[in-house]
Amino acid sequence: MKSNRLIIVVFFIAVIAVMSCKKNEVQVKAPTITGFSPQYDTLGGTVTITGTDFNGATAVSFGGAAASSFTIVSNDTILAIVGLGGTGNVSVTTPGGTATRAGFQFPLIFCGCTSSDAVVPSYFLIAHWPFDGSPNEAISNLGPLNTGGSSTYVKGRIGEAISITNGWLTYPAAATLAGIANSVLNTSDTLQNGFTITLWAQVHTISNSDTLLKNLFQLSGTSGTPNWPLAGIAVRKFANDSMLLYGGVTNKDNGGIHPSYDSASLKGYVADTLQWAFIAMVYDSTSHSLRYYFNGNIYGNAVVGQSSLLMGNVSGSVFVQSSLLQIPTPNYATIGAFESSTTFPSTTDALPAFMTPGFTGVLDDIRFYDITLTAQNINDLYVLGGEGK
């Protein structure tokens, strides 16, 4: 009898203990997604997801592909970076379960291509540096005339890439078809009807104070404006992973050839938070403007020919809009630095103080076209390159 009573007492104690534990358990609610914006975005784009019970989220995906990264802003908001996603559901997984919402669209490849090489007809491509184990320009097969710093080859966005430490590579004029076709101050030069520069980059910041210009690609000539870009793009990279994009173009008036670096720069910052950045600069000869794209999205416009700073003096218009673009020969392509007495053949001009003598970072698949690429062309190069094609 006592034994039965003991069993009953133990049983009730156990029941009470279990009930007490359940009472103290934290109930984890299942998440919900009430919306997301934008509904259409590309690799590297930021999507804001709204809903409930996002705390503790362990995964976010777009069309079944994991986001590159995500940040839980609050229990009801997540900022997610689109990875190699697809059209379909947006999903958020937490310890309480997985929430999904349909309607996300990943960009299509408009050209129907299977590689970056097929996005634009090959005759528009006047120089290409794939950096697959070699520094040579692929069309001419010409190597650099001068190099600085050190470089090696690493895994790239498409095949291999070149990793440069405080260095540069300067190529002969024949390494681009622009250098072959143009003549000095010729009013019908190759690039007057527009050009495009595209590339993949990992731009490094050496220190918190390292905000000097870093050249990614440019053409320069010996006459008129040594060191300055006849056509090119550079960046300033800051310690907070933001950067500014700078473009360069030239033309002439009665006073000679004029570079247009400052008036062609964009004053807004772009966040460089992904492993690779796809940067494109498009010169439109009709509007005399430069269009900048960053990771497939339009970043901004810069209309050249407006107030600018030239050689320390205020000039009303560096780029004369009524004149044609001028790319005088000989011109030399340089990757990773501005031409100077150490990088540029046949000139002793010193490097201006605000320019950096070398580039530190990784560059891949630099393409130079003598045509104004469309937004769809840029999108296709970005999506295909992001897939390593």
Residue pairs with C-beta under 8 A, 6 or more apart in sequence:
28 53
28 56
28 94
28 95
28 96
29 52
29 53
29 96
30 53
30 94
30 96
30 97
30 99
31 51
31 52
31 53
31 54
31 57
31 92
31 93
31 94
31 96
31 97
31 98
31 99
32 51
32 52
32 53
32 99
33 49
33 50
33 51
33 90
33 92
33 99
33 100
33 101
34 50
34 51
34 52
34 101
35 49
35 50
35 51
35 101
36 47
36 48
36 49
36 50
36 90
36 101
36 103
36 104
37 47
37 48
38 45
38 47
39 103
39 104
39 105
40 104
40 105
40 107
41 47
41 82
41 104
41 106
41 107
42 82
42 106
42 107
42 295
42 296
42 297
42 379
42 382
42 383
43 68
43 82
43 83
43 84
43 85
43 295
43 296
43 382
43 383
43 386
44 68
44 81
44 82
44 274
44 278
44 295
44 296
44 386
45 81
45 82
45 295
45 296
45 297
46 79
46 80
46 81
46 82
47 62
47 79
47 80
47 81
47 82
47 90
47 104
48 77
48 78
48 79
49 60
49 77
49 78
49 79
49 80
49 90
49 92
50 76
50 77
51 76
51 78
51 92
51 99
52 75
52 76
53 75
53 76
53 94
53 96
54 72
54 74
54 75
54 76
54 77
54 78
54 92
54 94
55 72
55 75
55 94
56 72
56 94
56 95
56 96
57 70
57 72
57 78
57 92
57 93
57 94
58 93
58 94
58 95
59 66
59 91
59 92
59 93
60 66
60 67
60 70
60 78
60 80
60 90
60 91
60 92
60 93
61 67
61 85
61 89
61 90
61 91
62 80
62 82
62 83
62 85
62 86
62 88
62 90
62 104
62 106
63 85
63 86
63 87
63 88
63 89
63 104
63 106
64 85
64 86
64 88
64 89
64 91
65 83
65 84
65 85
65 86
66 83
67 80
67 81
67 82
67 83
67 85
68 81
68 82
68 83
68 274
69 80
69 81
69 273
70 78
70 79
70 80
70 81
71 78
71 79
71 80
72 78
73 79
78 92
81 273
81 274
82 106
84 386
84 387
85 104
85 106
86 106
87 104
87 105
87 106
88 102
88 104
89 100
89 101
89 102
89 104
90 100
90 101
90 103
90 104
91 98
91 99
91 100
92 98
92 99
107 296
107 379
107 383
109 379
109 380
109 383
109 384
110 376
110 379
110 380
111 118
111 119
111 376
111 377
111 380
113 119
113 380
113 384
114 384
114 389
115 384
115 389
116 158
116 365
116 367
116 380
116 381
116 384
116 385
116 389
119 377
119 380
119 381
119 384
120 369
120 371
120 373
120 377
124 369
124 370
124 371
125 139
125 367
125 368
125 369
126 139
126 176
126 177
126 178
126 190
126 368
126 369
126 370
127 137
127 139
127 140
127 175
127 176
127 177
127 178
127 333
127 366
127 367
127 368
128 137
128 138
128 139
128 365
128 366
128 367
128 368
129 135
129 136
129 137
129 138
129 335
129 363
129 365
129 366
130 138
130 158
130 159
130 160
130 364
130 365
131 153
131 156
131 159
131 160
131 161
131 162
131 363
131 364
131 365
131 366
132 153
132 156
132 159
132 160
133 153
133 160
134 143
135 143
135 144
135 147
135 151
135 162
135 169
136 142
136 143
137 143
137 171
137 175
137 176
137 333
139 177
140 174
140 175
140 176
142 171
142 172
142 174
142 175
143 171
144 169
144 170
144 171
145 170
145 171
145 172
145 332
145 345
146 168
146 169
146 170
146 342
146 343
146 344
146 345
147 167
147 168
147 169
147 170
148 166
148 167
148 168
148 336
148 337
148 342
148 343
148 357
148 358
149 164
149 165
149 166
149 167
149 168
149 336
149 358
149 359
149 360
150 164
150 165
150 166
150 167
151 162
151 163
151 164
151 165
151 167
151 169
152 162
152 163
153 160
153 161
153 162
153 163
154 160
154 161
154 162
154 163
154 362
155 161
156 200
156 362
156 364
156 365
157 200
157 276
157 278
157 364
157 365
157 385
157 386
157 388
158 200
158 364
158 365
158 385
158 388
158 389
159 364
159 388
160 364
161 200
161 362
161 363
161 364
161 365
162 362
162 363
162 364
163 361
163 362
164 336
164 358
164 359
164 360
164 361
164 362
164 363
165 358
165 360
166 357
166 358
166 359
166 360
167 336
167 337
167 358
167 359
167 360
168 215
168 334
168 335
168 336
168 337
168 343
168 357
168 358
168 359
169 334
169 335
169 336
170 332
170 333
170 334
170 337
170 339
170 343
170 344
170 345
171 332
171 333
171 334
171 335
172 179
172 332
173 179
173 180
173 329
173 330
173 331
173 332
174 180
175 333
176 219
176 331
176 333
176 368
177 190
177 370
178 189
178 190
178 191
178 195
178 219
178 231
178 327
178 331
178 368
178 370
179 219
179 329
179 330
179 331
179 332
179 333
181 189
181 190
182 189
182 190
182 191
182 327
182 328
182 329
182 331
183 189
183 328
183 329
184 223
184 328
184 329
185 252
185 257
185 326
185 328
186 326
186 328
187 324
187 326
188 324
189 324
189 325
189 326
189 327
189 328
190 327
190 370
191 231
191 283
191 325
191 327
191 370
192 285
192 324
192 325
192 326
193 285
193 370
193 371
193 372
194 282
194 283
194 284
194 285
194 286
194 370
194 371
194 372
195 231
195 282
195 283
195 368
195 369
195 370
195 371
195 372
196 280
196 281
196 282
196 283
196 367
196 368
196 369
196 371
196 372
196 373
196 377
197 217
197 231
197 232
197 233
197 280
197 281
197 366
197 367
197 368
197 369
198 278
198 279
198 280
198 281
198 365
198 366
198 367
198 369
198 373
198 378
198 381
199 216
199 217
199 233
199 278
199 279
199 280
199 363
199 364
199 365
199 366
199 367
200 276
200 277
200 278
200 279
200 363
200 364
200 365
200 385
201 216
201 235
201 276
201 277
201 279
201 361
201 362
201 363
201 364
202 275
202 276
202 277
202 361
202 362
202 363
203 214
203 216
203 235
203 237
203 243
203 272
203 277
203 361
204 237
204 360
204 361
205 237
205 238
205 239
205 241
206 360
207 239
208 239
210 237
210 239
210 356
211 236
211 237
211 238
212 236
212 354
212 355
212 356
213 234
213 235
213 236
213 246
213 338
213 354
213 355
213 356
214 234
214 235
214 236
214 237
214 356
214 359
214 360
214 361
215 229
215 232
215 234
215 334
215 335
215 336
215 337
215 338
215 355
215 356
215 359
216 232
216 233
216 234
216 235
216 279
216 335
216 336
216 359
216 363
216 366
217 232
217 233
217 333
217 334
217 335
217 366
217 368
218 229
218 230
218 231
218 232
218 233
218 234
218 248
218 333
218 334
218 338
218 339
219 229
219 230
219 231
219 232
219 327
219 331
219 332
219 333
219 334
220 226
220 227
220 228
220 229
220 230
220 232
220 331
220 332
220 334
220 338
220 339
220 344
221 230
221 257
221 327
221 328
221 329
221 330
221 331
221 332
222 330
222 344
222 345
222 346
222 347
223 257
223 328
224 250
224 256
224 257
224 328
225 250
225 257
225 258
225 259
226 339
226 344
226 347
226 349
227 338
227 339
227 340
227 344
227 347
227 349
227 351
227 352
227 355
228 248
228 250
228 259
228 261
228 338
229 248
229 249
229 250
229 259
229 261
229 338
230 248
230 249
230 250
230 259
230 326
230 327
230 328
230 331
231 248
231 249
231 250
231 283
231 327
232 247
232 248
233 245
233 246
233 247
233 248
233 279
233 281
234 245
234 246
234 248
234 338
235 243
235 244
235 245
235 246
235 279
236 243
236 244
236 246
237 243
237 272
238 269
241 271
241 272
241 273
242 269
242 270
242 271
242 272
243 269
243 270
243 272
244 265
244 266
244 267
244 268
244 269
244 270
245 265
245 266
245 270
245 279
245 281
245 292
245 294
245 299
246 261
246 264
246 265
246 266
247 261
247 264
247 265
247 281
247 283
247 290
247 292
247 302
248 259
248 260
248 261
248 264
249 259
249 260
249 264
249 283
249 290
249 304
249 319
249 325
250 257
250 258
250 259
250 260
250 319
250 325
250 326
250 327
251 257
251 258
251 260
251 319
251 320
251 323
251 324
251 325
251 326
252 258
252 320
252 323
252 326
253 320
253 323
257 326
257 328
258 310
258 318
258 319
258 320
259 310
259 318
260 304
260 305
260 308
260 318
260 319
261 308
262 308
262 309
262 310
262 318
263 302
263 303
263 304
263 305
263 306
263 307
263 308
263 317
263 318
263 319
264 290
264 302
264 304
264 319
265 302
266 292
266 299
266 300
266 302
268 299
268 300
270 294
270 299
274 295
276 364
276 386
277 294
277 295
278 293
278 294
278 295
278 296
278 381
278 382
278 385
278 386
279 292
279 293
279 294
280 292
280 293
280 373
280 378
280 381
281 290
281 291
281 292
281 293
282 290
282 291
282 292
282 293
282 372
282 373
282 378
283 289
283 290
283 325
283 372
284 290
284 291
284 372
285 324
285 325
285 372
287 303
288 303
288 304
288 305
288 319
288 321
289 301
289 302
289 303
289 304
290 301
290 302
290 304
291 298
291 300
291 301
292 298
292 299
292 300
292 301
292 302
293 299
293 375
293 378
293 382
295 382
296 378
296 379
296 382
296 383
298 375
304 318
304 319
304 321
305 317
305 318
305 319
305 320
305 321
306 317
307 314
307 315
307 316
307 317
308 315
308 317
308 318
308 319
309 315
310 318
332 339
332 344
332 345
333 368
334 343
334 344
335 359
335 363
335 366
336 358
336 359
336 363
337 343
337 356
337 357
337 358
337 359
338 351
338 352
338 355
338 356
339 347
340 347
340 349
340 350
340 351
340 355
340 357
341 347
341 348
341 349
341 350
341 351
342 351
342 357
343 357
351 357
365 385
367 381
373 381
